[in-house]
Amino acid sequence: MLAAALVLRVPPLVAPGLALVGAEYAVLFVIRGDTIDVRAPLYGAAFLVTAELAFDAVGLRAGRAEPVLAGRRAAMLVLVALGSVVAGLVVLAAASVPVEGGVGLEAVGIAAAVALLVALGRVAVRSR
C-alpha cells in the first residue's frame, strides 16, 4: 500500500501503508513471543525516515526547493534519526533491567509516560 501511495502520488494512502508496515513488525513479536528485539531502535529510526520521506515525496509542491534548504532538511532528518536511535537504546536498556517495584514503581512509570505524551503533544503543536 505504501508503494502504491508513492507510485500513484496519493497522500491519503501513505498513513495506512505505514500502519501496515508497523503491523508487520508487531506480528513478528506475536510470532516470536516475549523476546526483546535489540534491533528495535534501528527499526524505529528507519521507520521514521521512511515516513518522513514518504510524506515528503507525495506532498504538493509549488516549486523546487533550494539546495541549501534541502541540505538542511536532510541534515535535520539525520539528526532526528540518530536521536531516535539513542532514545530507543535508552528505552531498550531500561526495559532490560530487572526491577522489582510494585504499585509505586508502576505509578511512576505511568506518570512518566503521560508526561512524555504531553511533552510530545506540545512539541507537535508548536511545530505547526
QUISUL-V388945 format. One record per backbone hydrogen bond with DSSP energy under -1.0 kcal/mol. CO is the residue of the C=O (numbers start at 1). NH is the residue of the N-H. E is the energy in kcal/mol with one decimal. If there is no record, write none. Layout:
co:CO nh:NH e:E
co:CO nh:NH e:E
This chain:
co:1 nh:5 e:-2.3
co:2 nh:6 e:-2.0
co:3 nh:7 e:-2.7
co:4 nh:8 e:-2.8
co:5 nh:10 e:-1.8
co:10 nh:13 e:-1.8
co:11 nh:14 e:-1.6
co:13 nh:17 e:-1.8
co:14 nh:18 e:-2.6
co:15 nh:19 e:-2.4
co:16 nh:20 e:-2.1
co:17 nh:21 e:-1.7
co:18 nh:22 e:-2.4
co:19 nh:23 e:-2.4
co:20 nh:24 e:-2.1
co:21 nh:25 e:-1.4
co:22 nh:26 e:-2.0
co:23 nh:27 e:-2.4
co:24 nh:28 e:-1.2
co:26 nh:30 e:-1.5
co:27 nh:31 e:-2.4
co:28 nh:32 e:-2.5
co:29 nh:33 e:-2.1
co:33 nh:35 e:-1.1
co:37 nh:40 e:-1.5
co:39 nh:43 e:-2.4
co:40 nh:44 e:-3.0
co:41 nh:45 e:-2.1
co:42 nh:46 e:-2.4
co:43 nh:47 e:-2.6
co:44 nh:48 e:-2.4
co:45 nh:49 e:-2.5
co:46 nh:50 e:-2.5
co:47 nh:51 e:-2.6
co:48 nh:52 e:-2.5
co:49 nh:53 e:-2.7
co:50 nh:54 e:-2.5
co:51 nh:55 e:-2.5
co:52 nh:56 e:-2.0
co:53 nh:57 e:-2.2
co:54 nh:58 e:-1.6
co:66 nh:70 e:-2.4
co:67 nh:71 e:-2.3
co:68 nh:72 e:-2.3
co:69 nh:73 e:-2.6
co:70 nh:74 e:-2.4
co:71 nh:75 e:-2.5
co:72 nh:76 e:-2.6
co:73 nh:77 e:-2.3
co:74 nh:78 e:-2.2
co:75 nh:79 e:-2.4
co:76 nh:80 e:-2.6
co:77 nh:81 e:-2.4
co:78 nh:82 e:-2.6
co:79 nh:83 e:-2.5
co:80 nh:84 e:-2.2
co:81 nh:85 e:-1.9
co:82 nh:86 e:-2.3
co:83 nh:87 e:-2.7
co:84 nh:88 e:-2.5
co:85 nh:89 e:-2.4
co:86 nh:90 e:-2.1
co:87 nh:91 e:-2.4
co:88 nh:92 e:-2.7
co:89 nh:93 e:-2.6
co:90 nh:94 e:-2.5
co:91 nh:95 e:-2.4
co:92 nh:96 e:-1.4
co:102 nh:106 e:-1.8
co:103 nh:107 e:-2.4
co:104 nh:108 e:-2.0
co:105 nh:109 e:-2.1
co:106 nh:110 e:-2.3
co:107 nh:111 e:-2.4
co:108 nh:112 e:-2.3
co:109 nh:113 e:-2.2
co:110 nh:114 e:-2.4
co:111 nh:115 e:-2.4
co:112 nh:116 e:-2.2
co:113 nh:117 e:-2.2
co:114 nh:118 e:-2.4
co:115 nh:119 e:-2.4
co:116 nh:120 e:-2.6
co:117 nh:121 e:-2.3
co:118 nh:122 e:-2.2
co:119 nh:123 e:-2.2
co:120 nh:124 e:-2.4
co:121 nh:125 e:-2.1
co:122 nh:126 e:-2.3
co:123 nh:127 e:-1.8
